[in-house]
Amino acid sequence: MRSSGLSLDQAPPEDIPFRFFITAPVFGLLAGSFVLYRGSSLFSSSWSFETIALTHLITLGWVIMVMMGAFYQMVPVLVGGQVPWISFSRLVHALLSLGVIALIGGLLQYSPLLYPLAISTLLLAFIIFLTQLLTALFSVEAKRPIVTAMRISLVSLTFAVLLGILEIGTFSGLWPALLDRTILKSLHITLALTGAVGGLIVGVGFHVIPMFYLSSPFPQQRAVWILRTGMFSLAAVSLSLLLSANSTTLLLVTLPGVLASIIYAATVLRMLQQRKRKVVDATLRFWQIGLLAFPFSLLCLTVSFFWTDERLLFGFGLLFLLGFAVTITNGMLYKIVPFLIWFHRFSSLVGKAKVPLLKDILPEKRTRGQLHFATLALFLLLPGAILQIDGLVRIAGVCWMVSSLWLGLNLMHALRLKPVLYEQ
């Protein structure tokens, strides 16, 4: 069955994406709790093990967790790629969850025993996941920008994972340093965030904005230009970091990517403004906030090449991770989860029994309050972390906890809906 360009008959079992989606708020709750507990000390040095632990609670526990669920769902449905050994995805989820816990435990407890567990579980999880998804994506033609964007995302993730494993082994003493740690860290961040995370969100936006918000299509030639420019910047920045290039070179190769991000954000914001259905809901606000944060985060990174102040790096990290990646994935969960529940549980009952409307599976009144707490957490944490205002950081941690718990309860509410509730 095909609908709006979707290959719905190839959708994976519903529990596969759901197990990834429902786990993300749990790690969000842990991250908020950690911010409340440690306060502004988490933002004193990007080299601190506690700061690294918080970063990976967000990146692996939330962003990558949601990304994996989205890939398992979207590659078969949006691009028609057959994901092999789909049942292995449940093992991937278990390994990733265990690996994140082991990594965070190792960082916080300085336990050499947990590092080998973290490396083995995370590496195995990513090997299975990347083998499945790269096989599926490279078996289809790259006729649409979303396919190219997904390929960029997965290839970037592959290198980011290898660099991350190398870094864990280096600082835990499992093997000697093979690269300068500053270069290793910069490469890992560049490929993981701008390549893997940014590539997927940009690519998905090409397709889901017109589909969910009834906007005009994203201009095809502009999408191709954005991806090519972004890919050039990503490759050039990575090479420049490896060669220890000077700040001027890094600026020159970064600027095209920043320009591409600005054009992407401006285009999508305009599409949302001119959408046919003018209803304003929480998911729209999540997208708008995320799109505004995206180019500003990259500008912080660009300025940091010349002004070596770690506050700029924290600004980049918070704007990119919380402002862009977490915010947009949060909003997309409110679109994807109701759609999947309706498709898997109710679509076959249309005309036979009473079924809920898509908007009734997660009503607006349930999502708007969580949007307020998520936004408040971002706007309190950003100045609190940069200006080292401990009380502000801790209040932001509370807001983050409430937001994550609220999201988790909303998703659980939707997941509990069964057809029997709607029988006539």
N, C-alpha and C positions, 0 to 999 in steps of 0.2 A: 504494500500500500504506500502511495506517495501523496504527500500533501504539502503545498508551498515549498516544493523542492526537497522535502524530507523523505528519507527512506525508512518509514516507520516500522516496516516489517523486519528490519535488521536491528531494531533496538535490543540492547542486552536485557537480561532479567532485571526487574526494578530494584532488587536489593543491592545490585552492584554499585551504581552511582550513589544510592542512598547511604550506604555504609560509610563512604568517604565524606559525603556532605554533612552527615549528622555528627561526625567526629570533629570537624573543624571548630564548632563553637565550644567544645570541651577544652581544646587547646587554647582557644581564645580566653576562656574563663581562667585557665592556669596562668596565661600571660598577664591578664589583668591583676590577678592575685599577687603575682611576683612584683609587678610595678607598685602595688599598694604596700607590699612588705619592704621593698628595698628603696623606694623613693628615687630621688634625683641622683643617688650614687650610681645608678645604672647608666647614667649619661655623662659620666666623667671621663671615660676613655673607651674608645672603640675596641681596644685590645683586651679589655677586662673579660674574664671568663664568664662573669655574670651577664655582661652585655651581649656576649656571643650566644649565651644560653637563651636570653630573651629573643634575640634576633631569630634563632632557629625554632623557637616555639611558634613564632609568627610565620616564618617562611615554610618550614617543613610541616608544622602542625596545622596551620590554617591554609596558606596559599597553595602549596603543593598538594595538600590533601584534596582541596576543592578542584584543583587543576586535573588531578588524576581521575576523579569522578567524572569531570566534564569531558575529558578525552575519551574515556570508555563509552560515554553516551554519544558524544558528538561525531566522532570519527565514523561510526557505522551509519548514523542517521543523517548528518549534514553532508558528508563527502562520499558516502557509499563504500568506505573501506571496511573489509572484513577483518575484525580483530581476532587473531588466532588464540586458541587455548583460553577462551574468555573466563572459564571457571577459575583460572589461576589468579584472576584479579582479587578474589577474596583473600588469597594468600598474600598478595602484594599489600593489601590493606593491613593485615595483621603484622607483617614484617615492618612496614613503614611505621605503624603505631609503636611497636616495640622498640624500633630503632631510634625514634625521636625521644622516647622516655629514657633509653639507655644513654643517649648522647647528652641530654640535659642533666641526667644524674651524674655522668662522668665529669661534666664541666663544673657542676656545683659542688660535688663532693671530692673533686680532684682524685677520682678513683681510677687507677690504671686498669682495674678489672672490667670496668664497664665499657672502656673504649673499644676493645676487640669485639664485644657484643654489638656495639653501635655500628662499627664498620661492617661487620659481616651481615647484619640484618638489613641495614640501609643499602649496601651494595647489591645484595641479592634482590631486594625489592625493586631497585631501579633497573637491574639487568633484565628481570622478567618484564617489567612495565615497558621499558624502552624497546626491547625486542618485539613485543606485541604490537606496539603502536607504530614504530618505524616500519615494520613489515606491512601493516595495514595502510599507512599513508603513502609509502612508495610503491604500492600496488595500484594506485589510482593516478590518473593524469592530473597535473597541476593546472587545470583550466580556470580555476577560480582563485582569487587572492587568499581565501581562507585556507586552502590547502598549502600554499606557499608559506603562509604565516605559521601554520601548525608545524610544518617541517623545520622552519627556523627555530621555533620554540623548542622542539624536541632535540635537535642537534645541539643547540646552546645548552640545554639541560644535561645532555650527555657529557659535555666538557666540564660543565659546572660541577657535576657529581664527582667526576674523576679528580678535579682540583680540590673539592671539599674533602674527599677521602684522603688525598695526599696531605692536606693540611691537618686533619685530625691525627693521622699517624705521626706527623712531624712534631706537633706540640705535645703529644702524649708520649713521645720517645720510642714509638714502635719502629721507626726507621729514621735515618738521617735526612736533613733538609736537602731537597733536590732543586729547590728554587728559593730565591730570596723571599722571606715571608711577606714583605710588603707587596711585592709583585704578585705573589700567589693570592693574597687576600684581594687585591684590586681586580685581578682576572676573575676570581670566583664570583665576586659581587657583580661585576659587569655582565658576565655571561648568565648568571642565575637570575638577576633582576631584569635588566633591560632586554636580554635575549630571550630567556625562557618565559618569564612571567609577562613582560611587556609584549613579546611576540604573540602569545596566545590571546591576551585580552584584546589587542588591536585587531587580530584576525577574526575573533569571534564577533567583535563589534561590527565588522563589515556585514555580517549576516543577520545577527539577532536584533539590531536596532530597527531595520525595516520590518522584520517579522513580528516583533513584540509591540512595537510602538506605531506601526502603520505609517512610517515615514517614507520619503523617497529613497530609492536605492543609493548606496554609497557609490560615487562616481568611479567606474572601473579603472580608468587610466590613472586617476589620482591614487587609488588604492595600490596599484602596481608601483607607482613612483614612490610612495611612502615606504613600501616594503623594500624596494631596491636601495633607497637612500638609507633606511635604517640598517639594512644588512651590511652596506658599505661601511657605515660608521662603526657598527659592532665589530666587524673584522679588523678595521683600521685601528680602532682603539685597542683591541686585544693585541695586535702586532706591536703597536707603539709601546704598550706596557711591557711586553716581553723584551723589547729592545731598549728599555729604560729611556724612552724619548723624553725630550724636554717639555716644559709646560706649553710652549707655543704650538708644538706639533700636536699635543693632545687636544688643545683647544680647537685647532683647525679640523681635526678629524671628528671631533665631537659635535661641532656646530651643525653639520648637515642632519644628524640624528635629532638634535634638539628642534631644528626647523621642521623636520618631518612630524615630530610629536605635536608641535603647535598646530600645524595644518590639520593633522588628524583630529585633535581635540576640537578645533574650531569647526571643522566639517560636521562632526557628530553632534556638537551642540546646536549647530544650525539645523541639522536634520530633525533633532528633537523639538526645536522651536517651531518648525514648520510641519510637524506631524499632523496627520488627518484627525486623529482622535485626541482632543485637547485636554483630556482628563489628567490631572496632576496627582500622582501617587508616590509612595515612598521609593519605589524602584527607580522612578525618573530622577528623584532627588539624589539617590545614591550615584547614579551615572553622572549627573551634573557635577557633584562634588569631586568625584574621581577624575573626571576629565579636566577640571581646573587644577587639581593637584599634580597631574602628570607632567606637563611641561615645566611647572615651577620646580618640581623635584630635580629634573635634569639640569635646570639652570643653576641650582645649588651645587650640583656635582661639577658643573663646568667652572664656576667661580672658585671652587676648592682647588683647582689646578694651580691657581696663582696665589690664593690666600689660604695658607696652610693652617686653618683653624678647624678643629674637630667639630665645632658647632655646625659648620656647613655640612659635614658628613652626616651628623645626626639629623639635620634638616632634610637632607636628601633621603635618608632612610625612613624617617617618619612620614614625609610627604609621599614617597613612593609606595612604601609598604601599607601604612594605615590609610593615607589619603587616597591612593590610587588602587592598589591591588586588593586590599581587604574590603574597601568600600564598594568597589564595583562587583567583586565576587559575592559580597553580602547581598547586594541588590539583585544579582542574577539568580541567586538561590531562590528568591521570592518569585521568580518567573519560571525557572526550570522545574523546581519541585512540584508546584501545582500542575504544571503541564504533564509531567510524567505520571503523577497520580491519576489525573483524569484519563490520560491515554491508556494506562495499564489496567485501571480498575473500573472505569465507567464508560469508555467510548463504545464498547461492545453492547452496552445496555440501552443506548439511545433508541427511543421508540418502543422499548420493552418495559422500562421501569423509570421511575423518577430519578434523574441524575443531577448533581449540583452543577452550577455554572462554574467556569474556571476561576472567576474572581471570588467565588464563595469558599473555595478550598482554603485560601489564606486571606481572609478579609482585610481591607485596608486598616480598620481599627486595630488590628493586631500588629501591623507592621510599622505604623507611623511612630508609635512610642519608642520602638527600638531604634528607629532612625535618629530620633532626638538624642538618645543616649550615646549612640555611635558617633554622631557629629560632635557632641559635647566632649567626649573623650579625646577626639582628635584636636579640637581647638584649645583644650586645656593642656594637653600633653606637649604640644608643639612649643609654646612659649615656656612652659615649665621645664622642659628638658634643655632647651637652648640657653635659658637664663638661669638654670639651676635653682628653681623655686620649688623646694621640696614639697610643701603643702599642696601646690598646684598639681604636681606629678602624682601624688597619692590620691587626690580627688579624681584625677583622670583615670587612675587605676580602678577606682570604685565604679566609675561610669562605664569603663571597659568591661568590667565583670558583669554589671547589670545588662549591658548590651548583648554580651555573648550568651548569658543565661536566657535572656529574652528571645534571642534568635533560636537557641536550641529548643526552647519550649514551643515556639511557633512551628518549627519544623516537626517536632513530635506531634503536635496537634494535627498537622496535615497528614502525617504518616499513619495516624490512627484511624483516619477515615476509611470506612469499608462500604461496599455496595449495599450491605444489609441495612445500613442506616437510612437508605433512600428508597427501599422497596415500597411499592404502592400497596 
